[in-house]
């Protein structure tokens, strides 16, 4: 008994008592997301679980619930705010209903020339200031995870802005992406992601936009004869948590989770790019979709056709947010 008391007293003196006390009753983090486990986000969530549990020596247990098994798209944000789950990784277009529309800046066409531009924002002051806007809503932003840059696909070649006129294009729910499609003369059709393949197959819609990994894993390339490597838009996620839950965590646990998040974010971004590259090669190898790489002139024509969307959405997103992104990247697609 004396030896046990001495051990505990020593632990307290060294500031380690919190870790000792959690071993029998770990802190549970329910991490809910809506995609499959074998997607970049699904794999990153599992990597976070592995790292978080290891770095906290079992003080934290992460339960990952993929494929909407716990909450669906429209339910998960409310569940997080109520504390029913502790972590989510929604797409950046999902914060509008919270009244934080600034994140829709990521939906603007051609606002990033590539990953270098993107990471100047997501890893810099602009990205941090956007995450901070969630805190008054009871949400703590922790990190950005990439999915990738989107390409256009349809049943016909898409080389010029005129080629989109009259096409029914499937999109996720986003006022910015709606405006993007209308600027091209296309008709945006909001459909759930899981219904897109059948809609393309039956002609309910003519085309869509997706990172190559989505196009391939959902077999959309089987029902899309043409795809153009526009890389016009970005699809990514914000890893978020319930702020009250996060703030109450012991400092040592929070520090370990921050480390796990940093490493899982690097993993997420690396695997997203690698899997998009791999998926694009698989689409080419299938022979079912003809891939077009735009010329510099074709890219410029698309940028000019879509530049008005930036001004059109400035009031909704916040002109200061758009200008902050321009400043961080040194790029204004309208010029």
C-alpha positions as CSV (number, residue, x, y, z in Angstrom):
1,X,0.0,0.0,0.0
2,X,2.8,2.4,0.9
3,X,4.5,1.7,-2.4
4,X,1.3,2.4,-4.3
5,X,0.7,5.7,-2.4
6,X,4.2,6.7,-3.1
7,X,3.9,6.0,-6.8
8,X,0.7,8.1,-7.0
9,X,2.2,10.9,-5.0
10,X,5.2,10.9,-7.3
11,X,2.9,11.0,-10.3
12,X,1.0,14.0,-8.9
13,X,4.2,15.8,-8.2
14,X,5.3,15.2,-11.8
15,X,2.0,16.4,-13.2
16,X,1.2,13.0,-14.6
17,X,-1.9,12.1,-12.5
18,X,-4.3,13.0,-15.3
19,X,-2.9,10.3,-17.5
20,X,-2.9,7.7,-14.7
21,X,-6.6,8.4,-13.9
22,X,-7.8,8.1,-17.6
23,X,-6.3,4.6,-18.1
24,X,-9.3,2.8,-16.6
25,X,-11.9,5.3,-18.0
26,X,-10.7,6.8,-21.3
27,X,-12.2,9.9,-22.9
28,X,-14.3,8.8,-25.8
29,X,-14.3,10.8,-29.1
30,X,-17.0,9.9,-31.5
31,X,-15.8,10.9,-35.0
32,X,-18.7,10.7,-37.5
33,X,-18.3,11.2,-41.3
34,X,-20.4,10.5,-44.4
35,X,-18.0,8.8,-46.8
36,X,-16.7,5.3,-47.1
37,X,-13.7,4.0,-45.0
38,X,-11.5,3.5,-48.1
39,X,-11.7,7.2,-49.3
40,X,-9.0,9.7,-48.4
41,X,-11.1,11.2,-45.6
42,X,-12.1,7.7,-44.3
43,X,-8.4,6.7,-44.2
44,X,-7.4,9.9,-42.6
45,X,-10.0,9.5,-39.8
46,X,-8.6,6.0,-39.1
47,X,-5.1,7.4,-39.0
48,X,-6.2,10.1,-36.5
49,X,-7.7,7.3,-34.4
50,X,-4.5,5.4,-34.4
51,X,-2.3,8.4,-33.6
52,X,-4.6,9.9,-31.0
53,X,-4.8,6.6,-29.0
54,X,-1.1,6.0,-29.2
55,X,0.0,9.6,-28.3
56,X,-2.3,9.7,-25.3
57,X,-1.3,6.2,-24.1
58,X,-4.9,5.1,-24.2
59,X,-6.3,8.1,-22.3
60,X,-8.4,8.8,-25.4
61,X,-10.5,6.3,-27.4
62,X,-11.6,7.4,-30.8
63,X,-14.7,5.7,-32.3
64,X,-15.0,6.3,-36.1
65,X,-18.4,6.1,-37.7
66,X,-18.1,6.2,-41.5
67,X,-20.7,6.2,-44.3
68,X,-23.4,8.1,-42.3
69,X,-23.8,5.1,-39.9
70,X,-24.3,7.5,-37.0
71,X,-25.6,10.7,-38.6
72,X,-26.4,11.8,-42.2
73,X,-25.1,15.0,-43.9
74,X,-27.8,17.3,-42.7
75,X,-27.9,15.9,-39.1
76,X,-24.3,15.7,-38.1
77,X,-23.7,19.4,-37.5
78,X,-26.5,19.7,-35.0
79,X,-25.3,16.5,-33.4
80,X,-21.9,18.1,-32.9
81,X,-23.3,21.3,-31.4
82,X,-25.4,19.2,-29.0
83,X,-22.4,17.1,-28.0
84,X,-23.8,13.8,-29.3
85,X,-20.6,13.5,-31.3
86,X,-17.2,15.1,-30.7
87,X,-15.6,15.3,-34.2
88,X,-16.7,15.7,-37.8
89,X,-15.0,16.5,-41.1
90,X,-17.7,18.1,-43.3
91,X,-17.0,19.6,-46.7
92,X,-16.2,23.3,-46.6
93,X,-19.5,24.2,-48.3
94,X,-21.5,22.9,-45.3
95,X,-21.0,25.9,-43.0
96,X,-23.5,28.2,-44.7
97,X,-26.4,26.9,-42.5
98,X,-24.4,27.9,-39.4
99,X,-24.4,31.4,-40.7
100,X,-20.7,31.3,-41.6
101,X,-20.7,31.7,-45.4
102,X,-17.1,32.8,-45.6
103,X,-16.0,29.2,-46.2
104,X,-17.7,29.3,-49.5
105,X,-14.7,31.1,-50.8
106,X,-13.2,27.7,-51.4
107,X,-15.9,26.9,-53.9
108,X,-15.0,29.9,-56.1
109,X,-13.8,28.7,-59.5
110,X,-10.1,29.1,-60.3
111,X,-9.4,30.9,-57.0
112,X,-6.4,28.5,-56.6
113,X,-3.8,27.6,-59.3
114,X,-2.9,24.4,-57.4
115,X,-1.9,22.9,-54.1
116,X,0.8,25.6,-53.4
117,X,-1.8,28.4,-53.6
118,X,-4.3,26.3,-51.6
119,X,-1.9,25.5,-48.7
120,X,-0.8,29.1,-48.4
121,X,-4.4,29.7,-47.3
122,X,-5.3,26.5,-45.4
123,X,-1.9,26.4,-43.5
124,X,-1.7,30.2,-43.0
125,X,-3.4,33.1,-41.3
126,X,-6.4,33.3,-43.6
127,X,-7.3,29.6,-43.0
128,X,-6.9,30.1,-39.2
129,X,-9.1,33.2,-39.2
130,X,-11.8,31.3,-41.1
131,X,-11.8,28.5,-38.5
132,X,-12.0,31.1,-35.7
133,X,-15.3,32.3,-37.1
134,X,-16.9,29.0,-36.1
135,X,-16.3,29.4,-32.4
136,X,-19.3,31.6,-31.6
137,X,-21.4,28.7,-33.0
138,X,-19.9,26.3,-30.4
139,X,-17.7,24.7,-33.0
140,X,-13.9,24.6,-32.8
141,X,-12.0,24.3,-36.2
142,X,-9.0,22.1,-35.9
143,X,-7.6,21.4,-39.4
144,X,-8.2,21.3,-43.1
145,X,-8.1,18.0,-45.0
146,X,-7.8,17.9,-48.8
147,X,-9.9,15.9,-51.2
148,X,-8.6,17.4,-54.4
149,X,-9.2,19.6,-57.4
150,X,-12.3,18.9,-59.5
151,X,-12.5,18.1,-63.1
152,X,-15.5,18.4,-65.4
153,X,-17.2,15.4,-67.1
154,X,-20.0,14.9,-69.5
155,X,-21.2,12.8,-72.4
156,X,-19.6,15.3,-74.9
157,X,-16.2,17.0,-75.1
158,X,-15.8,20.0,-72.9
159,X,-13.1,22.3,-74.2
160,X,-14.7,25.8,-74.3
161,X,-17.2,27.6,-72.2
162,X,-19.7,27.3,-75.0
163,X,-19.6,23.5,-74.7
164,X,-21.4,23.7,-71.4
165,X,-24.5,25.6,-72.7
166,X,-27.7,23.7,-71.9
167,X,-26.1,20.8,-70.1
168,X,-27.7,19.6,-66.9
169,X,-24.8,19.4,-64.5
170,X,-25.0,17.7,-61.1
171,X,-23.6,19.7,-58.2
172,X,-23.6,19.5,-54.4
173,X,-25.7,22.1,-52.6
174,X,-23.7,25.3,-53.0
175,X,-24.9,28.8,-54.2
176,X,-21.4,29.4,-55.5
177,X,-21.3,26.3,-57.6
178,X,-24.8,27.0,-58.9
179,X,-23.6,30.5,-60.0
180,X,-20.5,28.8,-61.6
181,X,-22.6,26.5,-63.7
182,X,-25.0,29.3,-64.7
183,X,-22.1,31.4,-65.8
184,X,-21.2,28.7,-68.3
185,X,-24.8,28.5,-69.5
186,X,-25.4,25.1,-67.9
187,X,-28.3,24.1,-65.7
188,X,-27.2,23.2,-62.2
189,X,-29.0,20.2,-60.6
190,X,-28.5,19.6,-56.9
191,X,-28.5,15.8,-56.2
192,X,-27.2,13.7,-53.4
193,X,-23.7,12.3,-54.1
194,X,-25.0,8.7,-53.8
195,X,-27.6,9.2,-56.5
196,X,-25.2,10.7,-59.1
197,X,-24.2,7.6,-60.9
198,X,-27.7,6.5,-61.6
199,X,-28.7,10.1,-62.7
200,X,-25.8,10.1,-65.1
201,X,-26.6,6.6,-66.4
202,X,-30.3,7.4,-67.0
203,X,-29.7,10.9,-68.5
204,X,-31.4,12.8,-65.6
205,X,-28.2,14.8,-65.7
206,X,-25.6,15.2,-68.4
207,X,-22.4,15.7,-66.5
208,X,-20.8,16.6,-63.2
209,X,-17.7,17.9,-61.4
210,X,-15.6,15.8,-59.1
211,X,-12.0,15.1,-58.1
212,X,-10.7,12.0,-60.1
213,X,-10.9,9.8,-57.0
214,X,-14.7,10.4,-56.7
215,X,-15.2,9.9,-60.4
216,X,-13.4,6.6,-60.4
217,X,-14.5,5.1,-57.0
218,X,-18.1,5.9,-57.8
219,X,-17.7,4.4,-61.3
220,X,-19.0,7.6,-62.9
221,X,-16.4,7.3,-65.6
222,X,-18.4,4.3,-66.9
223,X,-21.2,6.6,-67.8
224,X,-19.2,9.7,-68.8
225,X,-17.6,9.6,-72.2
226,X,-15.5,12.7,-71.7
227,X,-13.6,14.5,-68.9
228,X,-11.6,17.6,-69.0
229,X,-8.8,18.3,-66.5
230,X,-10.0,21.8,-65.7
231,X,-8.9,21.7,-62.0
232,X,-11.2,24.6,-61.7
233,X,-12.5,24.1,-58.2
234,X,-11.4,22.6,-54.9
235,X,-13.1,20.1,-52.7
236,X,-11.9,19.8,-49.1
237,X,-13.0,19.4,-45.5
238,X,-12.6,21.0,-42.1
239,X,-12.0,18.8,-39.1
240,X,-14.1,20.3,-36.4
241,X,-15.0,19.5,-32.8
242,X,-17.5,20.6,-30.1
243,X,-15.8,23.7,-28.6
244,X,-17.0,23.0,-25.0
245,X,-15.7,19.5,-25.2
246,X,-12.3,20.6,-26.5
247,X,-11.9,23.4,-24.0
248,X,-12.5,21.0,-21.1
249,X,-9.9,18.5,-22.1
250,X,-6.8,18.4,-19.9
251,X,-3.9,20.3,-21.4
252,X,-1.7,17.2,-21.8
253,X,-4.4,15.4,-23.7
254,X,-5.2,18.4,-25.9
255,X,-1.5,18.8,-26.8
256,X,-1.3,15.1,-27.8
257,X,-4.4,15.4,-29.9
258,X,-3.0,18.5,-31.6
259,X,0.0,16.4,-32.5
260,X,-2.1,13.6,-33.8
261,X,-4.2,16.1,-35.9
262,X,-1.0,17.6,-37.4
263,X,0.3,14.2,-38.5
264,X,-3.0,12.9,-39.7
265,X,-3.5,16.1,-41.7
266,X,-0.2,15.6,-43.5
267,X,-1.3,12.0,-44.1
268,X,-4.7,13.1,-45.4
269,X,-3.3,15.6,-47.8
270,X,-0.6,13.3,-49.2
271,X,-3.0,10.4,-49.7
272,X,-5.6,12.6,-51.3
273,X,-3.2,13.8,-54.0
274,X,-1.8,10.3,-54.5
275,X,-5.2,8.7,-54.8
276,X,-6.4,11.3,-57.3
277,X,-3.3,10.8,-59.4
278,X,-3.9,7.0,-59.2
279,X,-7.6,7.3,-60.0
280,X,-6.9,9.5,-63.0
281,X,-4.5,6.9,-64.4
282,X,-7.2,4.2,-63.8
283,X,-9.8,6.2,-65.6
284,X,-7.5,6.6,-68.6
285,X,-6.6,2.9,-68.5
286,X,-10.3,1.9,-68.5
287,X,-10.7,3.3,-72.0
288,X,-14.3,4.4,-71.1
289,X,-13.6,8.1,-70.7
290,X,-11.6,10.3,-73.1
291,X,-9.5,12.7,-71.0
292,X,-8.7,16.1,-72.4
293,X,-5.9,18.3,-71.0
294,X,-6.8,22.0,-71.7
295,X,-4.4,24.3,-73.5
296,X,-3.3,27.5,-71.8
297,X,-5.7,29.4,-74.1
298,X,-8.6,27.1,-73.1
299,X,-7.9,27.5,-69.4
300,X,-7.7,31.3,-69.8
301,X,-11.1,31.3,-71.6
302,X,-12.7,29.3,-68.8
303,X,-11.1,31.6,-66.2
304,X,-12.5,34.7,-67.9
305,X,-16.0,33.1,-68.3
306,X,-16.1,32.3,-64.6
307,X,-14.4,35.4,-63.1
308,X,-17.7,37.2,-62.8
309,X,-18.8,34.6,-60.2
310,X,-16.2,36.1,-57.8
311,X,-17.9,39.5,-57.9
312,X,-21.4,38.0,-57.9
313,X,-20.7,36.1,-54.7
314,X,-18.7,38.8,-53.0
315,X,-21.6,40.0,-50.9
316,X,-22.5,36.5,-49.8
317,X,-19.0,35.3,-49.0
318,X,-17.5,38.6,-47.9
319,X,-15.3,40.7,-50.2
320,X,-12.7,40.9,-47.5
321,X,-12.4,37.1,-47.3
322,X,-12.0,36.9,-51.1
323,X,-9.4,39.7,-51.1
324,X,-7.6,38.0,-48.2
325,X,-7.2,34.8,-50.3
326,X,-6.0,36.8,-53.3
327,X,-3.4,38.4,-51.0
328,X,-2.3,35.1,-49.6
329,X,-1.8,33.5,-53.0
330,X,-0.8,36.5,-55.1
331,X,-3.3,35.5,-57.7
332,X,-6.5,37.2,-59.0
333,X,-8.1,35.0,-61.7
334,X,-9.9,38.0,-63.2
335,X,-6.7,39.6,-64.2
